[in-house]
Amino acid sequence: MTAIQPTPDQIQAFLKADMSEPICMVNLLKFKDKATYEEDAPEYGKGLTGQEAYQLYGIGVFQVLTTIGAKPIYSAPANRFMIGEGDWDAVALAWYPSRKVFLEMPQREDYQAIHYHREAGLAHQDLIETTPEVL
């Protein structure tokens, strides 16, 4: 199933978990061929690719993450599959000091100011919540 937002059931399950527990989010990303900005966006009509639009989002998210005490861990293109199949363009990991911090991030003005780049560039994604543990 392709998606860019969580389902109501996914949100409810997230809200039932320990809000103080740290998490690491694994992002599997698929970009649009061409970014789809709204007409009132400064980037409208500039011919950006979906990946270029998402990179603008990524720059802004990096700043937000560091402001809220979270950390970008890793980001790279998906080159090939060694096991299984998929249609992903990139992988990114981000650590959050708590589920609460992750949940509050979309409400922040600095995040809302850059979120439109995500919408313009992202075709779909899988976002996998993990609980960091030492192996």
C-alpha positions as a printed NumPy array, in Angstrom:
array([[  0.   ,   0.   ,   0.   ],
       [  1.384,   3.393,  -0.945],
       [  0.866,   6.292,   1.442],
       [  2.242,   9.646,   2.522],
       [  0.231,   9.99 ,   5.753],
       [ -0.557,   7.498,   8.556],
       [ -3.947,   5.834,   8.808],
       [ -6.191,   6.519,  11.821],
       [ -5.394,   3.012,  13.14 ],
       [ -1.665,   3.665,  12.864],
       [ -2.04 ,   6.936,  14.754],
       [ -4.073,   5.257,  17.503],
       [ -1.475,   2.503,  17.943],
       [  1.296,   5.115,  18.135],
       [ -0.625,   7.103,  20.764],
       [ -1.069,   4.01 ,  22.958],
       [  2.705,   3.479,  23.241],
       [  5.   ,   4.946,  25.906],
       [  5.342,   8.617,  24.872],
       [  8.62 ,   9.036,  26.782],
       [ 10.437,   6.195,  25.003],
       [ 13.083,   7.117,  22.382],
       [ 12.432,   5.941,  18.825],
       [ 14.254,   5.737,  15.525],
       [ 12.192,   6.193,  12.384],
       [ 13.211,   4.369,   9.205],
       [ 12.   ,   6.214,   6.095],
       [ 11.732,   4.406,   2.75 ],
       [ 11.129,   7.109,   0.176],
       [  9.788,   7.202,  -3.373],
       [  9.932,  10.537,  -5.187],
       [  7.657,  11.931,  -7.86 ],
       [  9.267,  12.354, -11.281],
       [  8.264,  16.033, -11.252],
       [  7.541,  18.066,  -8.134],
       [  3.924,  19.197,  -7.831],
       [  3.874,  22.553,  -6.088],
       [  0.725,  24.581,  -5.572],
       [  0.468,  27.715,  -7.744],
       [  1.147,  30.033,  -4.8  ],
       [  4.456,  28.313,  -3.9  ],
       [  7.672,  30.165,  -4.861],
       [  8.932,  26.955,  -6.519],
       [  5.859,  26.568,  -8.748],
       [  6.769,  26.296, -12.435],
       [ 10.518,  25.99 , -11.82 ],
       [ 10.648,  22.411, -13.1  ],
       [ 12.03 ,  20.801,  -9.955],
       [ 12.119,  17.035,  -9.726],
       [ 10.453,  15.307,  -6.808],
       [ 13.875,  14.483,  -5.401],
       [ 14.953,  18.138,  -5.579],
       [ 11.784,  19.213,  -3.77 ],
       [ 12.314,  16.569,  -1.094],
       [ 15.924,  17.714,  -0.668],
       [ 14.598,  21.185,   0.194],
       [ 12.372,  19.516,   2.785],
       [ 15.36 ,  17.54 ,   4.071],
       [ 17.428,  20.685,   4.614],
       [ 14.625,  22.203,   6.663],
       [ 13.939,  18.986,   8.582],
       [ 17.609,  18.741,   9.555],
       [ 17.317,  22.166,  11.194],
       [ 14.061,  21.232,  12.952],
       [ 15.488,  17.925,  14.204],
       [ 18.511,  19.566,  15.761],
       [ 16.289,  22.212,  17.375],
       [ 14.057,  19.611,  19.074],
       [ 16.899,  17.376,  20.273],
       [ 16.46 ,  14.726,  17.59 ],
       [ 19.219,  13.525,  15.261],
       [ 19.345,  12.65 ,  11.596],
       [ 21.267,   9.362,  11.561],
       [ 21.593,   8.355,   7.926],
       [ 20.364,   9.262,   4.464],
       [ 21.335,   7.736,   1.124],
       [ 19.972,   6.652,  -2.242],
       [ 18.602,   3.114,  -2.562],
       [ 20.911,   1.541,  -5.145],
       [ 19.587,  -1.991,  -5.46 ],
       [ 17.881,  -4.792,  -3.563],
       [ 20.029,  -7.706,  -2.413],
       [ 17.011,  -9.496,  -0.899],
       [ 13.406,  -8.869,  -1.85 ],
       [ 11.986,  -6.239,  -4.145],
       [ 10.88 ,  -2.681,  -3.869],
       [ 10.561,   0.621,  -5.592],
       [ 12.368,   2.984,  -3.212],
       [ 14.592,   5.896,  -4.225],
       [ 16.145,   6.641,  -0.827],
       [ 16.431,   5.583,   2.801],
       [ 16.687,   7.917,   5.799],
       [ 16.896,   7.272,   9.541],
       [ 16.162,   9.778,  12.285],
       [ 16.402,   9.31 ,  16.072],
       [ 13.962,  11.089,  18.401],
       [ 14.432,  11.441,  22.162],
       [ 10.782,  10.411,  22.646],
       [  7.582,   9.605,  20.782],
       [  6.204,  12.819,  22.279],
       [  8.871,  14.887,  20.511],
       [  8.142,  13.099,  17.228],
       [  4.414,  13.698,  17.655],
       [  4.885,  17.399,  18.444],
       [  7.201,  18.107,  15.502],
       [  4.46 ,  18.543,  12.83 ],
       [  2.768,  21.189,  15.008],
       [  5.827,  23.45 ,  15.003],
       [  5.789,  26.556,  12.798],
       [  9.299,  25.879,  11.474],
       [  8.208,  22.4  ,  10.368],
       [  4.947,  23.618,   8.853],
       [  6.895,  26.212,   6.857],
       [  8.845,  23.497,   4.993],
       [  6.305,  20.659,   4.884],
       [  4.992,  21.717,   1.464],
       [  8.288,  20.535,  -0.094],
       [  7.568,  17.032,   1.23 ],
       [  4.102,  17.072,  -0.327],
       [  5.486,  18.386,  -3.616],
       [  8.266,  15.839,  -3.916],
       [  7.14 ,  12.628,  -2.261],
       [  5.14 ,  10.064,  -4.212],
       [  4.88 ,   7.694,  -1.233],
       [  6.828,   6.274,   1.669],
       [  6.98 ,   3.643,   4.338],
       [  7.775,   5.001,   7.79 ],
       [  8.836,   2.295,  10.213],
       [  8.999,   3.037,  13.927],
       [ 11.767,   1.188,  15.755],
       [ 12.836,   1.213,  19.383],
       [ 16.603,   1.662,  19.544],
       [ 18.311,  -1.129,  21.436],
       [ 21.907,  -2.088,  21.834],
       [ 22.583,  -5.429,  20.141]])
